[in-house]
Structure formats: structure tokens, C-alpha cells
């Protein structure tokens, strides 16, 4: 359940994440990466409680979160194999939902825009004659409707319901240079379809009987042809009467078997057994989720210090002012200063975390402003700054202080930058 890092809508491979960012999500974010956390309800008490509450209304839910930098997008247009509620937690995000549904109620292997499956061009240029049976029932005010069914900007606290199969895309473009953090509450409806449930029950019923695991009689489907072993490139056709006899015998036998199977299926698959099967599936997923939530959340309650969590009091007593532990407590109210040569040397010697080589890369629209902060602190070694006030340095720095540049430096970008600098030993916390 690690973070997934994406840049320019493309996933970054694990070895690159390690070499570029040492798996630090804050370093990846200021370099323009979007960050996805799957099963975020395993790591966040509020999200876990939300999922537990929603399970009073739905069989099973889970939550993923998406952090997207300003003027960016996380993934390309795609459709999902589940119904989701999009909950905008922080910032703003612009959403487009397309009218045409390329695959009605898709399964995992049918999700367009994922796993190499291209979104059909007709989705982006849909007309009234090309709309699917799902979306064509929606009212339209024009003879030739736009390919876009809905387009809106979600603000903090807004919720968008996205039905399974609808192609959609989202970005932070035209969102006032704000980043976006949203959660998707996933309802895995593709796992609960009647087709899938009956298929799974049928296979289980048949597989429990060894004779149904055997290959079908070779006469079925081969038209009675047998391969000539002396010449594998040719087929020898038997006498027609012999073929007809062998095929008919095989078909009669199969017909009898099917009658037995269908009788067994009618006894094995009914409303009650389907209800029991789905109930077992729901209980299994909910039990797994409960175990994971307890493992990552509830068992750590009240034991922060035992699990390596660092507080401001710890910093004061242990004089931990640089490095990963110090970076964890950085917030907008934290006081910082430029680090000393001794503090920087302690990071180089003691931390295998960075391998002594990693620097810091910053996305283009924020690089000038953030570098001006680092340069100013380097020139004022004795000065102490509050993280929330660092934006004043940008304002005072001529070319880097124009309104557009300042707008790209949101609080999260600023805090992430300081966390990374403290992590690397460039800045120090003032206890």
C-alpha cells in the first residue's frame, strides 16, 4: 500500500522514485509529481471511520487519495470498474465527464484509459447517434449534444458521484494555481454483479466434481478430424459414417451431462444461495479491511513514541534539528534557520537514507521563488524564520515576487519545501 508517484500522467518506477526522491512524497510533490495513496483508510483514522460508517449503507467501501500540484493532472481520461464518490478535501479540481459510455458496467479488464486500453476516439466526439444505451436516456437540450456530459470545478467539501463506466478526467488547470487533494470512496460494484456471482458459483459447483475438470471429448468441436501422426502438417479425414457416429455419440453423452449439470445448477443456484454467497464475499472484504485498519491505526493509538513518532518536545530535549525525524514535525508555525556546517555534516555521516548524494529538484513554476528563499536564508545565517512567513521573502525578491509566481507557492508547497530542506540538512528547526 505504498504511495504511487506520477509525473505528466505517467507512473514513475520504484527505482527512479528511490534515486530521485528517496521515497519522500514531499520531495516528489515539489518536483511536480502527483501522489496516489491506495487504501488510504488503512492509514487515516477519519477516512477509516468514514468507510466504516458508509458500510452501514453499502456492502463494502474503501478509499484512495489523490494529491495533485497546481496546473497539473494525475491520470489521463479513463473509466473505472467501480462506482465512486469523489470528495474534495483541499483545494479545487476541474472535472470533465464524457457522455458516451464505451463499455457498459466494465469489469477490471475492460477499463478504457488503463492498462493499455485506449479510450475510443468516438467518446471524445460523441453525437446523439453514438451515445450508449446508458447515457442516451439522459435529456439533451440540443440535437447534437456535446461529447462532455458534465464539466465542473469541485470546491472543498463538494462531493461528485461517478457511476461505473463513465469516462472522466480531472486537472488543477484554471483552479487559481491551487493544488488539489481529494479522496475517492470506492464501491466495487463489478465484484457484485449477477453475471460474476453466478459464474463464480457455477465454476465452484462444477470444479468440486473431478469429472467436470476433465477435457471435453475430442469429437466435440473438431468435426471428427484426427491428426496424422506421420505428417503433422496434414489431416486425415475418416470415413464419413464413422465420423458421424463418433460425433453423435459424443454429443449425446454431452447432452445427458448438461441435463444433469443444469439440474444441479437449479438446485445449487437460487435466490437464497446467491444471497449467502454475496454475504460471504462482503464479510470477507470487510474483515480484511477491519484487520488492516486495526493494524495500522488502532494498535498505534497512544503509542506514538514507541513507533518512532517525533514531537516538538522530543526535538527540544534531544536537540534533533535536522534530518528525517526533525522534518516530520515541520508545520506552517515551525521556526527555522539556515543549518550550520556541523549540522550538515551530521546528516552526511549518519544518514544512509539519502546515500549522501540526493539533492532537491523543484517544478519549474515554483523553482525561482523557492530558491530565492534558500538564498536569502543562506545570506542571513543568524536569522530565524517562521515557515508561514517565508512568502514575504518571495515578495521582497523582485523578479521572483510577481503575483503569478507567489500564487503558485501554496502553503503545502512551502511546507513541503521546508520539510525537504530540513530532511537534507539545508535548514534546521529552532526548538
ROMINU-596774 format. One record per residue (C-alpha): residue number from 1; x, y, z. Coordinates in steps of 0.25 Angstrom, whole numbers, padded with zeros to 4 digits. Layout:
N
NUM | X | Y | Z;
...
***
This chain:
431
1 | 0000 | 0000 | 0000;
2 | 0011 | 0009 | -0003;
3 | 0010 | 0023 | -0010;
4 | 0009 | 0024 | -0025;
5 | 0017 | 0035 | -0031;
6 | 0013 | 0040 | -0045;
7 | 0018 | 0052 | -0053;
8 | 0012 | 0057 | -0066;
9 | 0001 | 0046 | -0064;
10 | 0012 | 0035 | -0065;
11 | 0015 | 0026 | -0053;
12 | 0030 | 0027 | -0048;
13 | 0036 | 0013 | -0046;
14 | 0041 | 0010 | -0032;
15 | 0056 | 0010 | -0035;
16 | 0054 | 0024 | -0040;
17 | 0046 | 0029 | -0028;
18 | 0057 | 0024 | -0019;
19 | 0068 | 0030 | -0027;
20 | 0061 | 0043 | -0029;
21 | 0053 | 0045 | -0016;
22 | 0057 | 0034 | -0006;
23 | 0042 | 0031 | -0006;
24 | 0039 | 0044 | 0000;
25 | 0026 | 0049 | -0004;
26 | 0029 | 0063 | -0001;
27 | 0041 | 0063 | -0010;
28 | 0033 | 0057 | -0021;
29 | 0022 | 0067 | -0019;
30 | 0030 | 0080 | -0021;
31 | 0036 | 0074 | -0033;
32 | 0022 | 0073 | -0039;
33 | 0018 | 0059 | -0036;
34 | 0004 | 0055 | -0033;
35 | 0003 | 0045 | -0022;
36 | -0007 | 0034 | -0020;
37 | -0009 | 0026 | -0007;
38 | -0017 | 0013 | -0009;
39 | -0026 | 0009 | 0003;
40 | -0023 | 0022 | 0010;
41 | -0034 | 0017 | 0020;
42 | -0023 | 0008 | 0026;
43 | -0014 | 0020 | 0030;
44 | -0024 | 0031 | 0033;
45 | -0034 | 0030 | 0045;
46 | -0044 | 0040 | 0039;
47 | -0044 | 0032 | 0026;
48 | -0045 | 0019 | 0033;
49 | -0057 | 0024 | 0041;
50 | -0064 | 0029 | 0028;
51 | -0063 | 0016 | 0021;
52 | -0068 | 0009 | 0034;
53 | -0080 | 0018 | 0034;
54 | -0083 | 0016 | 0019;
55 | -0082 | 0001 | 0021;
56 | -0096 | 0003 | 0028;
57 | -0102 | 0006 | 0015;
58 | -0092 | -0001 | 0005;
59 | -0087 | -0015 | 0006;
60 | -0072 | -0011 | 0005;
61 | -0065 | 0002 | 0003;
62 | -0050 | 0006 | 0003;
63 | -0043 | 0020 | 0000;
64 | -0032 | 0024 | -0009;
65 | -0026 | 0039 | -0008;
66 | -0020 | 0047 | -0019;
67 | -0011 | 0059 | -0017;
68 | -0009 | 0068 | -0030;
69 | 0000 | 0080 | -0031;
70 | -0005 | 0093 | -0037;
71 | -0007 | 0093 | -0052;
72 | -0006 | 0078 | -0054;
73 | -0013 | 0065 | -0055;
74 | -0011 | 0052 | -0049;
75 | -0016 | 0042 | -0059;
76 | -0022 | 0042 | -0073;
77 | -0036 | 0041 | -0077;
78 | -0041 | 0027 | -0073;
79 | -0053 | 0019 | -0068;
80 | -0053 | 0011 | -0055;
81 | -0059 | -0003 | -0052;
82 | -0066 | 0003 | -0039;
83 | -0075 | 0014 | -0034;
84 | -0068 | 0025 | -0027;
85 | -0071 | 0037 | -0018;
86 | -0061 | 0048 | -0021;
87 | -0059 | 0056 | -0008;
88 | -0051 | 0069 | -0010;
89 | -0043 | 0071 | 0003;
90 | -0034 | 0082 | 0000;
91 | -0032 | 0092 | -0012;
92 | -0040 | 0091 | -0025;
93 | -0041 | 0082 | -0037;
94 | -0047 | 0083 | -0050;
95 | -0055 | 0071 | -0055;
96 | -0060 | 0066 | -0069;
97 | -0069 | 0054 | -0070;
98 | -0072 | 0049 | -0084;
99 | -0086 | 0046 | -0090;
100 | -0083 | 0033 | -0097;
101 | -0080 | 0020 | -0089;
102 | -0071 | 0011 | -0097;
103 | -0073 | -0001 | -0089;
104 | -0086 | -0002 | -0080;
105 | -0082 | -0006 | -0066;
106 | -0068 | -0011 | -0069;
107 | -0060 | -0021 | -0062;
108 | -0045 | -0019 | -0058;
109 | -0040 | -0024 | -0071;
110 | -0049 | -0014 | -0079;
111 | -0046 | -0001 | -0073;
112 | -0042 | 0008 | -0084;
113 | -0031 | 0018 | -0082;
114 | -0024 | 0008 | -0073;
115 | -0014 | -0004 | -0075;
116 | -0012 | 0000 | -0090;
117 | -0027 | 0000 | -0094;
118 | -0029 | 0013 | -0102;
119 | -0041 | 0022 | -0099;
120 | -0049 | 0021 | -0113;
121 | -0048 | 0034 | -0121;
122 | -0063 | 0034 | -0122;
123 | -0064 | 0036 | -0107;
124 | -0058 | 0050 | -0109;
125 | -0066 | 0053 | -0121;
126 | -0080 | 0047 | -0117;
127 | -0092 | 0051 | -0124;
128 | -0107 | 0047 | -0121;
129 | -0106 | 0035 | -0131;
130 | -0093 | 0029 | -0124;
131 | -0097 | 0030 | -0110;
132 | -0098 | 0017 | -0102;
133 | -0111 | 0012 | -0096;
134 | -0107 | 0017 | -0083;
135 | -0105 | 0031 | -0086;
136 | -0115 | 0033 | -0097;
137 | -0126 | 0033 | -0088;
138 | -0121 | 0046 | -0082;
139 | -0128 | 0058 | -0086;
140 | -0121 | 0067 | -0096;
141 | -0125 | 0081 | -0100;
142 | -0118 | 0081 | -0113;
143 | -0120 | 0072 | -0126;
144 | -0105 | 0068 | -0126;
145 | -0101 | 0068 | -0111;
146 | -0086 | 0072 | -0107;
147 | -0077 | 0060 | -0104;
148 | -0076 | 0065 | -0090;
149 | -0088 | 0061 | -0081;
150 | -0083 | 0070 | -0069;
151 | -0072 | 0080 | -0066;
152 | -0070 | 0086 | -0053;
153 | -0060 | 0090 | -0042;
154 | -0061 | 0084 | -0029;
155 | -0058 | 0092 | -0017;
156 | -0054 | 0088 | -0003;
157 | -0066 | 0080 | 0003;
158 | -0072 | 0077 | -0010;
159 | -0076 | 0062 | -0014;
160 | -0077 | 0056 | -0028;
161 | -0083 | 0043 | -0031;
162 | -0076 | 0036 | -0043;
163 | -0084 | 0024 | -0048;
164 | -0076 | 0011 | -0052;
165 | -0072 | 0012 | -0067;
166 | -0073 | 0027 | -0070;
167 | -0060 | 0033 | -0076;
168 | -0055 | 0045 | -0068;
169 | -0043 | 0053 | -0066;
170 | -0039 | 0064 | -0055;
171 | -0028 | 0074 | -0054;
172 | -0024 | 0086 | -0046;
173 | -0023 | 0095 | -0058;
174 | -0031 | 0108 | -0057;
175 | -0032 | 0106 | -0042;
176 | -0025 | 0119 | -0037;
177 | -0012 | 0112 | -0036;
178 | -0017 | 0103 | -0025;
179 | -0013 | 0089 | -0023;
180 | -0023 | 0078 | -0020;
181 | -0025 | 0067 | -0010;
182 | -0037 | 0058 | -0012;
183 | -0042 | 0045 | -0007;
184 | -0050 | 0035 | -0015;
185 | -0059 | 0026 | -0007;
186 | -0059 | 0013 | -0016;
187 | -0071 | 0004 | -0017;
188 | -0066 | -0009 | -0024;
189 | -0079 | -0012 | -0031;
190 | -0073 | -0020 | -0042;
191 | -0070 | -0031 | -0032;
192 | -0085 | -0031 | -0028;
193 | -0091 | -0033 | -0042;
194 | -0101 | -0045 | -0044;
195 | -0093 | -0049 | -0056;
196 | -0080 | -0050 | -0048;
197 | -0087 | -0056 | -0036;
198 | -0094 | -0067 | -0044;
199 | -0081 | -0070 | -0052;
200 | -0073 | -0072 | -0039;
201 | -0083 | -0081 | -0033;
202 | -0085 | -0089 | -0045;
203 | -0070 | -0092 | -0046;
204 | -0069 | -0095 | -0032;
205 | -0080 | -0105 | -0033;
206 | -0074 | -0112 | -0045;
207 | -0060 | -0111 | -0040;
208 | -0064 | -0119 | -0028;
209 | -0067 | -0131 | -0037;
210 | -0054 | -0136 | -0043;
211 | -0061 | -0142 | -0055;
212 | -0064 | -0128 | -0060;
213 | -0050 | -0124 | -0059;
214 | -0046 | -0134 | -0070;
215 | -0045 | -0129 | -0084;
216 | -0057 | -0130 | -0093;
217 | -0058 | -0141 | -0103;
218 | -0049 | -0138 | -0115;
219 | -0060 | -0141 | -0124;
220 | -0067 | -0128 | -0119;
221 | -0062 | -0116 | -0127;
222 | -0052 | -0124 | -0136;
223 | -0062 | -0129 | -0146;
224 | -0056 | -0143 | -0144;
225 | -0043 | -0139 | -0150;
226 | -0031 | -0147 | -0145;
227 | -0017 | -0142 | -0147;
228 | -0008 | -0152 | -0156;
229 | 0004 | -0154 | -0146;
230 | 0013 | -0157 | -0158;
231 | 0011 | -0144 | -0165;
232 | 0007 | -0133 | -0155;
233 | 0004 | -0123 | -0166;
234 | -0008 | -0131 | -0172;
235 | -0021 | -0136 | -0166;
236 | -0026 | -0150 | -0170;
237 | -0042 | -0149 | -0171;
238 | -0048 | -0162 | -0166;
239 | -0060 | -0169 | -0173;
240 | -0072 | -0160 | -0172;
241 | -0081 | -0170 | -0166;
242 | -0070 | -0173 | -0155;
243 | -0069 | -0158 | -0152;
244 | -0084 | -0156 | -0151;
245 | -0085 | -0168 | -0142;
246 | -0074 | -0163 | -0132;
247 | -0078 | -0149 | -0132;
248 | -0093 | -0153 | -0130;
249 | -0089 | -0162 | -0118;
250 | -0080 | -0151 | -0112;
251 | -0092 | -0141 | -0114;
252 | -0102 | -0150 | -0108;
253 | -0093 | -0152 | -0096;
254 | -0091 | -0137 | -0094;
255 | -0105 | -0135 | -0095;
256 | -0108 | -0144 | -0084;
257 | -0097 | -0138 | -0075;
258 | -0103 | -0124 | -0078;
259 | -0117 | -0128 | -0073;
260 | -0110 | -0134 | -0060;
261 | -0102 | -0121 | -0059;
262 | -0114 | -0111 | -0061;
263 | -0122 | -0119 | -0051;
264 | -0110 | -0118 | -0041;
265 | -0109 | -0103 | -0044;
266 | -0124 | -0101 | -0042;
267 | -0122 | -0107 | -0028;
268 | -0109 | -0100 | -0025;
269 | -0112 | -0086 | -0030;
270 | -0124 | -0079 | -0025;
271 | -0128 | -0066 | -0018;
272 | -0124 | -0071 | -0005;
273 | -0111 | -0077 | -0009;
274 | -0107 | -0065 | -0017;
275 | -0111 | -0056 | -0004;
276 | -0102 | -0065 | 0004;
277 | -0090 | -0065 | -0006;
278 | -0091 | -0049 | -0007;
279 | -0091 | -0048 | 0008;
280 | -0079 | -0057 | 0010;
281 | -0072 | -0048 | 0000;
282 | -0076 | -0035 | 0007;
283 | -0072 | -0041 | 0021;
284 | -0058 | -0046 | 0015;
285 | -0055 | -0032 | 0010;
286 | -0060 | -0025 | 0022;
287 | -0052 | -0034 | 0031;
288 | -0039 | -0032 | 0023;
289 | -0041 | -0017 | 0023;
290 | -0044 | -0017 | 0038;
291 | -0031 | -0025 | 0041;
292 | -0023 | -0015 | 0033;
293 | -0029 | -0003 | 0039;
294 | -0027 | -0008 | 0053;
295 | -0012 | -0012 | 0049;
296 | -0009 | 0002 | 0044;
297 | -0017 | 0011 | 0053;
298 | -0024 | 0006 | 0065;
299 | -0012 | -0003 | 0071;
300 | -0003 | 0010 | 0070;
301 | -0013 | 0018 | 0078;
302 | -0006 | 0025 | 0090;
303 | 0008 | 0019 | 0086;
304 | 0014 | 0029 | 0077;
305 | 0027 | 0030 | 0084;
306 | 0029 | 0014 | 0083;
307 | 0027 | 0015 | 0068;
308 | 0037 | 0026 | 0065;
309 | 0028 | 0038 | 0064;
310 | 0035 | 0051 | 0068;
311 | 0029 | 0063 | 0075;
312 | 0034 | 0077 | 0077;
313 | 0037 | 0073 | 0092;
314 | 0046 | 0062 | 0087;
315 | 0053 | 0072 | 0078;
316 | 0056 | 0081 | 0090;
317 | 0061 | 0070 | 0099;
318 | 0069 | 0062 | 0088;
319 | 0073 | 0074 | 0080;
320 | 0069 | 0067 | 0067;
321 | 0068 | 0079 | 0058;
322 | 0072 | 0073 | 0044;
323 | 0069 | 0060 | 0037;
324 | 0057 | 0052 | 0035;
325 | 0052 | 0051 | 0049;
326 | 0052 | 0067 | 0050;
327 | 0045 | 0068 | 0037;
328 | 0033 | 0060 | 0041;
329 | 0029 | 0071 | 0051;
330 | 0030 | 0083 | 0041;
331 | 0018 | 0091 | 0040;
332 | 0014 | 0105 | 0036;
333 | 0017 | 0110 | 0050;
334 | 0030 | 0104 | 0051;
335 | 0042 | 0113 | 0053;
336 | 0055 | 0110 | 0045;
337 | 0068 | 0115 | 0041;
338 | 0080 | 0112 | 0032;
339 | 0087 | 0100 | 0037;
340 | 0102 | 0100 | 0042;
341 | 0113 | 0093 | 0035;
342 | 0113 | 0083 | 0047;
343 | 0098 | 0080 | 0045;
344 | 0100 | 0078 | 0030;
345 | 0112 | 0069 | 0033;
346 | 0104 | 0060 | 0043;
347 | 0094 | 0057 | 0032;
348 | 0105 | 0053 | 0022;
349 | 0111 | 0044 | 0032;
350 | 0099 | 0038 | 0040;
351 | 0088 | 0037 | 0029;
352 | 0088 | 0025 | 0020;
353 | 0074 | 0030 | 0016;
354 | 0080 | 0039 | 0005;
355 | 0093 | 0031 | 0002;
356 | 0099 | 0045 | 0003;
357 | 0096 | 0048 | -0011;
358 | 0082 | 0053 | -0013;
359 | 0079 | 0067 | -0016;
360 | 0065 | 0074 | -0018;
361 | 0058 | 0077 | -0031;
362 | 0047 | 0087 | -0032;
363 | 0036 | 0088 | -0042;
364 | 0038 | 0100 | -0052;
365 | 0027 | 0109 | -0048;
366 | 0032 | 0109 | -0033;
367 | 0047 | 0108 | -0034;
368 | 0051 | 0122 | -0035;
369 | 0042 | 0126 | -0023;
370 | 0047 | 0115 | -0014;
371 | 0062 | 0116 | -0018;
372 | 0061 | 0131 | -0014;
373 | 0056 | 0126 | 0000;
374 | 0068 | 0117 | 0001;
375 | 0078 | 0128 | -0004;
376 | 0072 | 0138 | 0006;
377 | 0074 | 0129 | 0018;
378 | 0088 | 0126 | 0014;
379 | 0091 | 0141 | 0013;
380 | 0085 | 0143 | 0027;
381 | 0091 | 0131 | 0035;
382 | 0087 | 0137 | 0049;
383 | 0072 | 0140 | 0045;
384 | 0061 | 0131 | 0050;
385 | 0048 | 0130 | 0041;
386 | 0034 | 0124 | 0043;
387 | 0030 | 0115 | 0031;
388 | 0017 | 0123 | 0029;
389 | 0025 | 0136 | 0027;
390 | 0035 | 0131 | 0017;
391 | 0025 | 0136 | 0006;
392 | 0030 | 0150 | 0010;
393 | 0044 | 0147 | 0005;
394 | 0038 | 0144 | -0009;
395 | 0030 | 0157 | -0009;
396 | 0043 | 0165 | -0005;
397 | 0051 | 0158 | -0016;
398 | 0048 | 0166 | -0029;
399 | 0047 | 0157 | -0041;
400 | 0042 | 0145 | -0032;
401 | 0032 | 0153 | -0025;
402 | 0021 | 0155 | -0036;
403 | 0007 | 0152 | -0033;
404 | 0006 | 0140 | -0042;
405 | 0019 | 0133 | -0036;
406 | 0014 | 0136 | -0022;
407 | 0001 | 0129 | -0025;
408 | 0008 | 0116 | -0029;
409 | 0014 | 0115 | -0015;
410 | 0003 | 0110 | -0007;
411 | 0004 | 0106 | 0008;
412 | 0006 | 0091 | 0004;
413 | 0017 | 0094 | -0006;
414 | 0024 | 0104 | 0004;
415 | 0023 | 0093 | 0016;
416 | 0028 | 0082 | 0007;
417 | 0040 | 0090 | 0002;
418 | 0044 | 0093 | 0017;
419 | 0042 | 0078 | 0021;
420 | 0051 | 0074 | 0010;
421 | 0062 | 0085 | 0013;
422 | 0061 | 0080 | 0028;
423 | 0062 | 0066 | 0023;
424 | 0074 | 0068 | 0015;
425 | 0081 | 0077 | 0026;
426 | 0080 | 0090 | 0018;
427 | 0071 | 0097 | 0028;
428 | 0070 | 0094 | 0043;
429 | 0058 | 0094 | 0053;
430 | 0059 | 0104 | 0064;
431 | 0053 | 0097 | 0077;
***
